[in-house]
Amino acid sequence: MELTGLKGDGCGEQINPPDFNKTFKINMAEITVFNRDIYNLVQDLEIIIGMAKHLPRQNQRVYQALFTANHAVNICSDRKEDSVKTALQVTKAFLAEKNGGSQHTIHAMGHCHIDCAWLWRYDCTIRKCARSWSSTLLLMEQYPDVTFTCSQAQQHQWVKDKYPQLYKKIREAIKSGKFIPVGGSWVEMDGNLPSGESFARQFLYGQRFYQEEFGRKCTEFWLPDTFGYTAQLPQMVKSAGMTRFVTQKLSWNAVNKFPHHTFIWEGIDGTEILSHFPPGNNYHMLGHVHEVVMTVNNFEDKGRSNSSMYLYGYGDGGGGITENQIERIHRMSDVDGLPRMVMSSPAKYFEYVEQNEKDNLCRWTGELFLEFHQGTYTSQAKTKLANRRCEQLLHDVEFLSCISLLESSTFRYPKEKLNSIWKNVLLNQFHDVLPGSSIQAVYDDAMKIYKESIENLNWLKVDVIKHIEKVLLKPENTSTVRRVFNKYCWERTEVIPIEKNDKLSNNGTVQEIKNGTSLVSVSVPANGYIDLINTNTIKNPVSVRKDGDHFILENGIIKAQILKNGNVKSIMFKKNSRETIKTDCVGNQFVLYDDVPNKWDAWDVNHFHLETRTVLNNVQEEACISERGPLQASIEFQIGISQNSTIKQVISLDADSPYLKFSTTINWYENRKFLKVEFPVNVRSDEAAYDIPFGFIKRTTRPNTSWDWSKFEVCGHKWADLSEYDWGVAIINDCKYGHMIQHDVICLSLLKAAKQPDPEADMGTQTFSYAVMPHTGSFQSALVQQIACNFNNPVTATMTTGCPSSKTYMEISPSGIILETIKMGEDDMKSIVLRMFQSYGGRTETSLKFNFKVKTAFRCNILEEKEEKLDIRQNRISIFVKPFEIVTLLLHF
């Protein structure tokens, strides 16, 4: 068992790598006699002296406090037994002078923010929870008015499993209203990087846990320490049964001070939640006067509101509330010169604001962008890759399981296994794990979880497909065929690999490739499957040729010119003869930056790193042709980053593909460097669009203001797009999140090389892919979002035996609706849940046609609680969907 300090045990500095072999020596242990009078006098003097130090000098209470402290100390004498009691009379008289009725009211509540992992491992956190919460329960016995807020269902589950007697006491304290569950999520997740469905599952599993264990759901979303907040959170939070939000992290902004502490946060769909940032700018206050004074002085919404939260207790590494903190807060409850303090709860605070102040509050629309820790979009690349792979595999296995459920009454949906895997993936989305800001041992644990999850999901996938094969098998006219599943709600045409000896009955186009497999083109119906008896015959094959000092990759849609060093000189969009790459520039330009942040190595990338741009042109292997078509053509090359690091890349183009793909392998052994790839493009636009969970957001490309300037590195998921009228360029990726689009340069962040707190972060071999897609029209009409989904989750073929067939299980229109999830209902094995969203940002009348019998259909929330019964006509339902609206349907069949 490793021993660490309260906030880790970095060697020489907090965020340095720890030494788990360190030993500790007890130098002294003392037995003392506790004197309550002296203790009380010390606590009184701490408050009085704090007032003398921290109240404005022109305030007469400063001088009264100074006089009182001096007088009390002078009274004390070791020659007079009752001198301490006499001094206490003096201090108590000062503290007994009451406040006026107009004073700002501070709602104090105990809190113990415990990182599930950070500078310590998951198993260490379990012990932190037990120690912190057990001491809290003891203090509640001593101080009946104490309340304590506690988030993260995962931590409650750990204590339930490991410390059942403590957990029993916690349940009793929750029942009494003193120990208050908050947050409604499985863990305090990162606020940008998880997929939309991952956010939904955080709330689904978190709220169900609280309801089942404590008989109540949380009403406040609690996320005080993550690195920014995606613009769809208000809608997801409200759909999970919460209307209030607490954080404070935006107080860390590097450039601009956020203008509010109590305000209405409006998401991109128009959903509103009441939000509060404790103005003390901390979630682990210690009960000191200067914190209380700062809470009032720093409060940005004076006049509109006259109340705020104060979260006290040691946090990050646990510890929680202490007797000294409680005693000091009691002394400040109603003292002339200080704001009024009350022991309170989140519900009491928000109820007061809702009843008395809400109509006065200002509004903030869109994302809550943290101008800090922007390196977390890139750090620990393998963790981010594994997270996205798990999200995709979970999507696939749930989809296939639902097909099996619809086809067979004997199929047992693997609910327990899937829920267990989901909870492990959600745990790794904790706000110091997925972002890349933990110690090396944490990533050893996280990658073990990912490896086991991926293995289990692949086994489940095989088992489910076998069950589908068994159900669909017919004794007559059977043959061995390769079946291709499409898990999305649109038809897909793609080039896929098959075994060279697979039998096909038609004369479709086939290409043999170097690894001993063959390529074919196949069209797969939406939300269904097709058996590969017939494949597509390509009318416009792809080709590659060498033309002087460059190569030409061309299909029926685009024509790309690639230089010997892998730079892209040209991408011509053939439909309108538009050139993608800016004149006299090249795309696919690798650039390396020095990345030495001021402090937070893995977390940050500071703006000044942009001043150190170095173009990588050390060609180690010139481009050469690797595949010649007709279904796929490619070239490959290798360039050096340094003596230790290399980039090997295959640039490929498929027949009928609208994008040029870059499959990349990097051996990365750098020290505090940042690698990016650039595409200067022939597009002029003041805004770029970025993929976010359940939607997109637009950000400026022209840093005119300090708010714009601070967004030099931003988060996007599967795609980003820069478009002018009727023309644009998208960049698509399979595991990256950091982007920079300024003026006409699209830049994708690839790798960091931080040395704190993990000295081996990102070292080794990294594999990933990205693509560039020019298009006419808007990115919506060009189907960029759908193509990005396909890019991240290509169709694959599995061998099966049966009568060749094809089937689509449901049809959804129009194209702007993306069906994100198909899963079994949590409470009924004869139900499935569909979760979709309006991806274009417009209003649509949406039609769903089912090719299976639906008995009843309901609109419900993320928690699968029914809200509206829907009409079913001819096995079809129609619903009106608002811009960016997330729709969850519960179908009984």
N, C-alpha and C positions, 0 to 999 in steps of 0.2 A: 504494500500500500504506500503510494507516494505521499509525502507530506509537503504542503505548500503553504505560503502565507495567505492572508485573507484575499489578496488580489494576485495570486500566482506567486511564482518564485523565480523570476528572471534573474540571471546572473549579472549583477552589476546595474541592471536597469529593468524596470517592470516588464517591458515587452521583449527583452532579450530571451533567447531560448533558455529553458529551465534546466537545472541539474537535478535529475530525479534520484541521484545517489548521495545527495547531500545529507549529512548527519547533523543532529541538533544536540546541544548540551544544556542541561538545566544548571544554572550557576547559583541560584538562591531560591529558597522557599521560606516564607515567613508566616508565622501565626500572629494575627493582630486582633485587637479588641475594637469592635465597631462602635463608634460614638455617633448616635443619630443626630444629636444637636450640632456637632461640628459639621457633619455631612450636610445638614440643612443650611447651615450658615454659609458653607462653601457654595452650595447651589444658588442661594440668594445673591451672594456677592458676584457670581458669574453673570447673572442677569443685570445687576445694577452696574457693574463695571462695563459690561457690554453696551449698556445704554449710554454711559459716559463717553465711550469710544466711538460709537457708530451713529448716534443721533446728530442732526445738524448742530453746529457749534452755537448758532444763535438761539437754539431751543433752551428755555430755562431748565428743562428737565435734565439736561446734560450736567449742569452745575449742581442741581439738587442731588443727582445720582453720585457725582464725584464727592460731594460733601458727606452724603450718607455712607458711602463705602469707607471713606477716611475715618468717619466717626465710629463706625462699627469695628474697624480694625483697632483703633485706639482703645476701645473698651476692653478688648480681649486681653487677658493676662493669665499666665500660668499660676499666679499667686492668688487668684480669686476664682473659687469653684463655680460661681454662678455668672462669671463674666460673659461666657458664650451665650447663656440664656438672655442676658441683658442686651448683648449685641443683636441677637435674633429679634428682640422686640423692636429695635431700631430698623432693621432691614424689612421686617414684616410690615411695619407702619408705612414705609415707602412703597412697597409693592401693593399695599391695600388701597392706594389711591386709584380710583376707577377711571375708565375711559368715557368719552362722550358717545352718544348714540350714532353719530355719523361715521365712526371709524370703519375702515376697511376690515372685513371679516375674513380671517384665514381658517380654512377647514383643514385641520391637521389629521392625518391618518398614517398609521404605521405601514411600512412597506419594506420588503426585502427582495430587491431585484437580484435574482440568481441566474447567471448565465449557465445554460445547459452544458456548455463547454466553451472554453476560451483559452485561458492560460493554464487550464487543467482539463482533465478528461471527463467523459460522461460519468464514469463510476465514482469519481471524486465529488461530482455535483450531488449525487444521491445522498452522500454523507453530509454535505453542506445543507441540504434541505432539512434533514433530520435534526441537525444541531440548531439551525436557525429557528425552525418552527417549534421545537420543544421548548426553547427558552422563551419564545413568544407566549406560549400557553401558560407558562409559569408567571410571567408578568401580568397576564390578564387576570389571574387569580388575585394578584396583589393590587392591581389598579382596574377596577370594574369598568371604568369609562373608556379604556383603551380599545381601539379598533385596529384591524390589521388587514390590508388588502393583499391578495395572493393570486398570481396569474399562473398559467401554463398547466394544462391538464396532464401533460406528460410527467411533470414533477409530482403531482398528486398520485399518479399511477405508480411511480417509483416508490414513494413512501408507503402506499398501500401494500405493495409487494414485499418490501424489505422491512418495514417497521409497522406491522399491523396494529399494535397497541397504541402507538402514537397516532396513527391514522384514525383510530376510533375516537380519540380525544379531539382530533381536528374536526371530525364530523359533528361532534357535540357542540364545539365552539361555532361552527358554521350555522348550526340550528339556532343557536342563541343570538346570532346576528353580529358577533364580535369578529369572527374570522370570515373574511368576505372574499369569495372567489370573483375574479374579474378577468376580462380578456376574451373569453369565449373561444380561444384557439388552442390547438394541441400544444404548440410552443409559441414563443414570441419570435415569429419568422422574420426573415428579411422582407423588406417592404417593396422590393422591386423585382427580384430575380425569379421567384416561383411562377409557374404557369397559372393561368386563371383557374384551372381545375384544382391545382394544388392549394390555392387560397381557399377555394370552396371546401376542400376536404379538411383543411385546418379548422374551419368553423364547424363543419359537420361533425367531426370526431370530437372536437373540444366541447361544443355545446351538448352533444349527446352524453358525453361523460359527466358533465356537471348536472344534467337533468337526472341521469340514472343514479348517480352517487349521492347527490345532495338535494334532489327534488326541486331544482331551480336552474334556470339558464342565466347566463350573465347578461346584463343590460349595458355594460360599458366595454368597448373595445380598448384594450390596454397594450400599448406598444411603445414604451418610452425610449428605447435605445436602438432603433434600427436606422439605416442609412438612407432615408428618403422614403416617400410613400406614393405608390402608384395612384393614378387619377381615377381608377375604377374601385378603389377601396370603399368609398362611401356607399356605393350600391351593394357591394358584397357584404359589408358590415350590417347594413339595414336588413338585407335579405336573411341574415343569420340571427335576426331578432334583437339587434342592438341599435340604439339611436344616439349613442354618446361615444366620444373618443378622447383618450388621454395620451399625450406624449410630451416630450420636451426636447427632442434631439435637434430640432431646427435652431435652438439657441447656440449650436456649434457652428453655424454658418460662418464661413471664412470672410465673406465680403459684406453681405447685406443683412441687416437685422430684420427678422421677420416682424411685420407690423402689428401683430395681434397676439394676445394670449387666450382670450375667450372669443370665439367667432363661429360662424356657420361655414362648414366645409362642404362645398358642392362638387360632386363628381362630374365626369364628362357626360353622363346621361341626365344630369339635373337632380340626382338624389342628394339630399341634405342631411348632415349629421352635426349635432352640437359638439364642438371641439374645445379642448382646453389644454394649454401648455402651462404647467405650474411656473409662475414668473420668477421663482427662485432659481430657475435654470438647472435644476437638479432633481434626481429621484432618490437621493440618499442624504437628506438633510440630517443634522445632528442636534437640533434644538438650540441653536445659538442666536443671539440677538442680531448679529449682522445678517444672518440669513432671512430673518423676519423683516428687517428694515429693507433689504434688497427686494424681497417679495413685493412690497408695496411700491417702492420707488421705481422698480423696473416694469411694473404692470402697464401695458400699452393701451388698455381699454378703460382708463379712468373716465368717469362720467357716464359711460355706457354700462359699466359694471362696477360693483364695489365688493367683490368677493373672489377668492381664489383658493387653489389647493396648495397643500404643503405636505410632501411625502417625506417622512423621516424614518431613519433606520439605515444601518450599514448595508450597502448593496454591491452589485456585480459579483463579488465572491461570497456573498451571504453575510451572515452575522445578525442582521435585522435590528430590531428595536432594543434599547437598553433602559435601565432604570434611570440613569442620569438624563437621558433625552426626555423621558416622560416627566420627570420632576421639573426640568427647565420649562417645558411647554406649559405645565400647570401654572407655573409662576408667571408666565406671560399671558395668561388667559384674558385678563382684564386689568391692564396696567396703564395708567396715564402716560402718554408718550409713545406707546406702541400700538400697533393694530390689535384688534380683538382676535383671540385665538380660541377655537372650539374643537374638541375631539369630535370627529365627524366621520362620514363615510362618503364614497363616491355618489351613492344614491341621494343622500341629503344635499350634497353640494349641487348636483345637477338639477334636482327638483327645485331648489331655491332659484337657480338661474332661469329655469324654464318658466317658473311662475312669476318672476319679478324683473328679469333682465333680458330675456331672449329677443324680444322685439326690438331692442336697441342695438343689437350686435351687428358687426360688419360681416361681409361674406368674402370667402376666398374660393375661386373656381379653378379646378385642374389639379395637377400634381403638387405635392409638397416636396419641393426639390431641396435636398441637402447640399449646400455648397461646401462639401467636405467629403472625404473618404470616397472619392470617385474612382480610386484604383480598385475598389472592391468589385467593380463590374468585370474585372479581368484576372485578379489574383486567384491562384489555385485552379488552373484551367481544367485539370483532370476531374476535380470535384464537380465543376459546372457541367462538363461533358457527361459524367455519370448521372448527374441529377436529371439532365434532359433525356438521356436514354431511359431512365427509370420512368419518367413521366410518359414517354411514348409507349413503352412496353405495358405499363398499367392501362393506358388507353386501349391498346390492342387486345390485351387479354380480356378486359371487361367487355369489349365489343364482341369478340369471338364467343365468350361465355354467354352473352345474351342471345346470339344466334343459336347456340346449342340449347339454350333455355326455351327459345321459341319453337325449335324443331322437335324437342324431346321432352316428354313428361317425366322421364326417369333421370334426367341430368341433374346433378347436384352442383349448383353454382358454388364456386370456391370462395364464399364470402369471408370466412374466418382467415384463410390464407391471404386473400387480397387485402383485407383490413389490416392485418399484421404488417404486410409489406408497405402499405400506404403509410402507416404510422412510423415505420423506420425511415422512409424517405422524408416524411414531414419533419422528423427529428433532425435530420441532416440539413434541413432548410432553416435551422436556427440562425439568428442574425449575426453570429460570429463564426459559423461553420461554412455555410454555402458562400458567403461573401469572400472567404479566404483569409480571415484575420485571426486564426487560432494557431496554437503550437503544433509541431510536427506530429506528436503522439495523437492528437485529435484527428488528424487526417489519416493516420494509420487506421484508427477505429472507423472513421467515416467510409474509407474505401473498402474496408472489410464488409461493412453494412451494404454498400452498393454492390459489391461482388456477389454476396449471398442473395441480394434482392434480384439482380439480373439473372443469376442462375435459376432461382426459383421461378421467376416469371417465364423464362424460356421453357422450363419443364412444364409449367402450367399451360403455356401456349401449345406445346406439343400434345399434351393430354386432351385439351379442348378440341383441337383440330381432329385428333383421332376419334373423339366422340362424334363430332359432326360427320366425319367420313362414315362412321358406323350407321348413323341415323339415315344418311342420304343414300346408303348403299342399296342397290336394287339387284336382285339375282339375275335378271335378264340383261344381256348385252353389256356386260361389265368389261372394263379395260383399265389399264394403268394410265393415269393422266396426271398432269401437274395443275394444281388448283391455285388460283391467285385471288386473294382477298383484297377488297378495297374498303378501308375503315372510315372513309370520309363521304360526305353527302353530295359529291359531284363525280361524274364519270372521269376516269383518268386514262390517259394514253401514255405509256412509258416504255422505255427500253429496259429489259430486265435480263439477268443471266439465267440460263437453264443448263442442265447437263447435256453434253454433246450427243449422247445416245437417246435423248428423249424423242419419242415418235410424234410427229405432227402430220395431220391428214391433209393440210393444204400446202400450197407452195409459197407461203409467206416468206418475207425476207429474213435470212439468217446470217449471222456473222460469227465466225469462229475467232476467239481471242486467245492471247498468249497463255493464260492460266489453265487452258484445257477445257474451258466451258464455252458455251455459245450465247449469243445475244439474239433476242427476238423483240419485236414490238407488239404490245398487247393493249387492248382497250378493256377496261374493267368497269362494270356498272357501279353506280353509287350505292354505298351501304350494302355491299353484297359480294359476290364472287363470280368467277368464270373459270371453266376448265380449259386448259390450253390445248385444244384440238386445232383450232384455227388461229393463226397470228396475222398481224398486219403486213401487207405488202407496201413498202415505202415508195412513194412516187417521187419524193425529193430527197435522195440519200445524202448523207453527210460525206464530206470529202476533206482531205488534207493534202497540201502540196508545198514543196519548198520553192520559194520565189526569190532568188538572189540571197540576201542576208536575212530573210525572214520567212515565216511560214503562214499559209492561209488556211484557216479552218472555216468551212462554209456549209450551211444547210439551206433550207428553203426560207428561213426567217432572218438569220444574221450571217454576216461575213466578218471574220476577225483576222487581224494581222498581228502575228506574234513575233517579236524580235528574238535573237539568239539567247539573250539573257533572261527571257521570260516576261519582259515588259510587253504590255499590250499597246501597240501603236494605233490600232483602229478597231472599232466594232461598228460596222455599218448595219443599220436596220433597213432591210431590203424593201419593206413595204413602201416607205416614203423616202428612201435614200438618205436618211438622216445619219450623221456621224455622232457617235456617242462620246468619244474621247476628245477632250479639248485640243485645239490646234497647238502644235509645237510642244505637246506634253505626252506623257505615256501613263497608262494605267497599270495596275498590278505592280506598283512601285513599292518595294519594301523599304521602310525607313526605321531607323533605330534612334532612340532618344536616351539621354542620361535620365535616370529616375531616382533621384536622391531627395525624398521628401524631407520637410523640416523636422518631422517627428515620426508620424505614424506610417512606418515603412510599407507594410502590406496593405494598409487602408488607403493611403493617399496617392494621388499624382498631382503635383502642384503645377500651376499654370506656367511657371518658368521652365518646365521641362521642354516646352515647345521651342525654346530658343536654342536647343541642342540637336536639332534635326540632322541626321546623317543618312544619306542615300546609300543603300547596299548594292554594289555593282561588282562584287568579286565573283565572277563566273567560274565555277569549278568544273561543271559539265555543261557544255552548250546544248541548247535545245535540239532534240531529235524526235523523229516520228516514232510513236509507240503503237498506235492503232490507226488503221487507214479507212475504216468505214466498211459497209455503207450505213450501219446503224450507229456507230460511235467512232469518232476520230479523235486522236489525242497526240500531244507532244509532251515530253518530259525534260526537265533540266535540273540543275543543282547550283545554288550559289552559297557562298560562305558569309557567315555573319561575323565570325572572329576565328581565331585559331581553334576554338573549342566547339563552335556551334555552326550548324549548317541548315539550309532549307532545301528540301527536295520536293518538287511539285509536278503534278500531272495536270495539264490544262486540256479539258475535253469538251466536245460538243456532240450531243446526240441528235439523231434525225428528228426533225420537227420540234426540237427543244427551243424555247425562247431565251435561254440563258447560256452563258459560257461558265463552265464549272472549273474550280481550282481545288484539286485534292492535294492536301499539304501534309508533309511529314517534316517536323523540325526536331533536330537534336539540339537541345537548349541547355547551355551551361554558362550563363552570363551572371554578372554581378551588378544588381541595381540598374538594369536596362529595361526599356519599354519598346516592344516591337509592334509596328502597325503596318497596314497596307493601304495605299492611296489610289484613288481613281479620280483624276480631274475630268469633269464632264461638261459637255455643251448644254448646260441647263442654267437658266437664271430664275431663281425663285427666292423670296424672302423667308420661306418656311420649308422645313423638311418634316416628313411624317415618320414616326417610329412605332413599331409594334410593341404593344404593352399587353398585360393580361386582359383578355376579353375586350380588346379594342385597339385604338391607336391614339397617339397624341402628336400634335404639331409643335415644333419648337423653331425659334428663329435661326436663320443662318447668318444674320448680320448683327454682330455684338455691339449694338449702339449704346446700351445702358449697362450699368454694373450688374443688373440682374441677368442680362443676356451674356455678358462677358464671363460670368462665373460658370456658365454651362458649356465650358470648353470640352468636357467629357461627360457624355450622357448615356443613359441606359436604354437599350432597345432589345427586343427578343429576336424573333426569327428573321425580321427584315427591317430595312429603312429605305425611304424613297425620297428622291428630290425631283419634283415635277414643276414644269411651267404649263401653260395652256397646251393641251393636246400632245404633250411630249414629256417623257421623264425617264429616269434611270433608278432601278432598285438594286440594293445589295442584299443578298440572302445568305444566311449562315446556318450551321447545324449545331453550334454550341457556344457562340460568343455573345457578349452583351454590351461591351463598351463601344461607343460610336463617337465620331466627331464629324459633323457636316457643317463647314463654314464656307460661305461664298459658293464656289462651284466645285469644291473638293469633298468627295465622300471618303471617309477614313474609317476603317474597322480596326479596333484594337485586338491584338492577337495574344501577346504574352507579356507578363511582368517577371521580374527577377528579384523580389524582395528577400531580405535576409532576417527580418524580424517580423513576427516571433518565430517563424519557421525558416531556418537557414537553408533548407533544401527545397523551398517552395518552387514548384514548376520545373525543377531540374529533371532532365531526362528526355525521353522521346515523346513528342506531342503530335497527335494526328487530328485533323479537322478539315472541313471543306467550307467553301463559300462560293458564291456565284454572282455574276453581274447580269442584269436583265434590263435592256432598253425596251421601251414600250411607247405606243401612241396612246392618246387619251389620258385619263387619270389612272392612278394605281388601282383604284377600285374596278374600273371597267377593264383594265388589263389583267385582272385576277391575280395580282401580286400576292395577296394574302393566301389564296388557295394554293398557288404554286409554291409558296414558302412552306406551307404545311406538307405538301408532297415531297419537297426537298428534304425535309426533316424526317419523313417517314415513308421511304420508298416502298412500293409494293414488292412483295417477295412471293415466290412460287414454292409450294410444298407438294410432294408426291402423294397421290391418293388413288384409291381404287373405286370405281363406280361408273355409273352411266354418265357420260359427259353432259354437263348442264351449266346453266348460269342462272343467277337470281339476284334481284335487288329487294331488300326488305322494307325500305321506305324511300319515298321521294320527297324532297323538300325544295320549295321555290319561294322567292326568287334567290339569285345567287349570293346576295349579301348576307344571308343567314348561314353561319358556320355552326354545325353541330359538333360541339366540343367533346361531349361525353355520352356514352350509352352504357348504363350499368343496371344491375338489379336494384330494386327498391330495398331500403334498409329493413323494412318491416313486413315484407310480403314477397314470397318466392314466386308468385304469379304476377309480378309487376316489373316494369322496367322504368328507369328514369332517363329522360333526355334533357341534356343541358345545352343550350344554344345561345348565340348572341348576335345582335345586329352589328355586323363588322364594318359597314360602310359609313355609319354615322347618319343614317336617314330613316324615315318612317316607311314601314312596309307592311302590307297585308300578306301574311305568310301562310302558305298551304302545306300541310303534311298529309301525304297519302301513304297508308300502311298496307303492306302486302301480307299482313297477318291480322287475325281477328282481334280487335280492341273492344273490350266490354265497356270500360269507363275511362275517362281522361280528365285530369285535373291540372290546372296551373298550381304550382306550389313554390315555396321558398327554397333556399339552399339547404335547409334542414329537412326538406321533404315533407313539410307540413302543408296540408291542402289549403288552398285559398279560393279557388274558383273552379266549379265544374264546367267542363267544355262540352259543346254539342258535337256528336259524331254523326256524320252523314256519309253513307256509302264508304265507310272505313276511312274517312278523311276528316280532318279538322282544320279550321281556319282561325288564326289569331292575329291581332294587330300588335306589331312590335315597334316600339319607339327607338329613336337613335341610341345606339350603344346599349340597349336594354339586354340584360341577361334573363333568359326565360328557362325555367325548369318545369318540365312536364312529368307527371306521374301517370303511367298507363297501366291498366289492369287488363290482362288478356286471358 
